[in-house]
Amino acid sequence: MENFRKFFEEYDMERLSNVKAFAMDMNALFNRLVEKYMPKTEIVYDRYHM
């Protein structure tokens, strides 16, 4: 999970602010990272992984 955290910390957050939705599986750690770094982005769960 540290690689994902590093991505959010090093990526241009202004560009990420334009993201409307983020699709993912139900990994709680990944979910928390998206909520922390992209709070206005809607999370859409991938039904295949549910």
N, C-alpha and C positions, 0 to 999 in steps of 0.2 A: 504494500500500500504506500510505502514511502516514495516510490516512483511517481505515483499519481499526485501526492502532495507536492513533490518537487515541480511537477508540471504546472500546477496552479500557482506556485510561488514564483516561477520563472517566466511564465507566459504573460503577454501583454493583456492585462485585465480589462483595458478599455475595449479591446477587440472582443473579449468574452462577454462583455456587457450587452452586446447585440444579439446574443444567442437567446432564442425564445423558448426552446425546449431541449431537454437532454435525455436521451434514451439510455437505459441501463438495466442490468439485472437487479435483484433485490439485495445486493451486498450492502449491508448497513454502513460499513466504513466508507465506501465510495459515496453513498448517499449523503453522509455527513460532510464530506469534502465539498460536494457540489452545493449543498445548502450553505456552507460557510463561505465559499469563494464566489458563488453565483446565486445569491439569495432571491433574485427576481426571476430566475429561470424555472420554468415548469419541469418537473421530473416526470418522465413517462416510463413506466416499467415495461420491459420486454416480456410479453406474454409467454414466449417460448421458454423462458427461464423461471417462470412462476411455479 
